[in-house]
Amino acid sequence: MISVLQLGTLAYANGIQIQQRLVELRKEGRIDDVLLLLEHTPVITLGRNAKQTNIVASPELLARRGVEVFECDRGGDVTFHGPGQLVGYPIFDLRARPSSEGGRKTMGAIEYVRKLEEVLIRGCADFGIPAKRICGLTGVWTDSDNSGRCVTAPEAGSRPEGKLAAIGVHISRSVTSHGFALNVNTDLSYFDLIVPCGITDKRVTSMRQELGREISMAEVAESVSRNFGFVFDSQMLWVQSLEDLIPPPTDFPLQVPKSLRKLHGEEETFRA
């Protein structure tokens, strides 16, 4: 079973805090797999392989646009998160997920990323947007000829692919964190501040850009959750708050980070 929690709009630092706590609990076997769905306030994040030069905007311009900058431990280069973008953080224990590849008992990192791509490809299809993979790159791209193939280069006369979703993950002791960012109604001008994922020859797009209309974030979240259930062969359980994910009380008080208490109006301590 995968518990799904929609957190609303959070600063990136708060999202990291929540992930870290849930990863600890998952490693200890005290919670089941969790999918966090949220939006971030404007932020540029640099993964483990990022080049600082891929932020092309000056610090002054970033400040004027209210964009923070964070280094993090996910894979990949530089990307942007902001309003109108559905961010998903799966906290999964891959040891509990059997591989569909022959000869493997446990889902590996590459298979896990391919499954995340499949979730998003199916989610885009729910809204009439053909999407695909591009060989050698991670993420989800528009599919101009609706072939669904993994291609290495656009064919002559076809429209250049646009990147709909970025994926960058971290795996520690088989437990995943970070995840994906799907551009739904994202203001694409923010991507002019960076070289997205270090790729210079492809455009970034959004579901709104492709369809020419505003898309319901709630409907996209529902679609993504449903497709997680299908691709990962799991029941999806929507929960209302972080409290619903925390184990039952035990004999010691757990200090909750101040930012989480403020976010959810919790007391100074609770028992877990």
Secondary structure, DSSP 8 states (H G I E B T S, - for coil): -EEEEEEEEE-HHHHHHHHHHHHHHHHTTSS-EEEEEEEESSEEEE-TT--GGGB-S-HHHHHHTT-EEEE-SSSSSEEEE-TTEEEEEEE-BGGGSB-SSTT-SB--HHHHHHHHHHHHHHHHHHTT--EE-BTTS-SEEE-TT-----BSS--TTS---EEEEEEEEEEETTEEEEEEEEESS--GGGGGGB-GGG-SSSEE--HHHHHTS---HHHHHHHHHHHHHHHTT--EEEESSGGGTS----SSEEE--HHHHHHHT--SEEE-
